[in-house]
Amino acid sequence: QVQLVESGGGLVQAGGSLRLSCAAGGLTYSLYLMGWFRQAPGKEREFVAAISWSGSRTDYAESVKGRFTISRDNAENTVALEMNSLKPEDTAVYYCGAKKQAGFGYYDSVNTYSYWGQGTQVTVAS
């Protein structure tokens, strides 16, 4: 049974930093595309960042480019999202998603991902 468990969320002041982590179990992790998405109240879930199975390709939403960094450790079955220079508009529940695929296609679509974690709340105070 596939499990994704996010951690690392919390309350931070604007301009601060947080590091989110997602631990994966029940899958051959190194074969999976991994993504981070977020959902603010009353809004749809939106793409934040994605990383290919090998870690060789990454991409980010325009709103977080230069501030967020996604990385993965295939030995530890984890994917991380380092978030710097946080803004109040980054406030949301952050989810990690997983999709078994070798390519990097449609990495920014919610519909691509087969598995999701339960989410972790990030609140940025102004």
Disulfide bonds with the S-S distance in Angstrom:
Cys22-Cys96 1.96
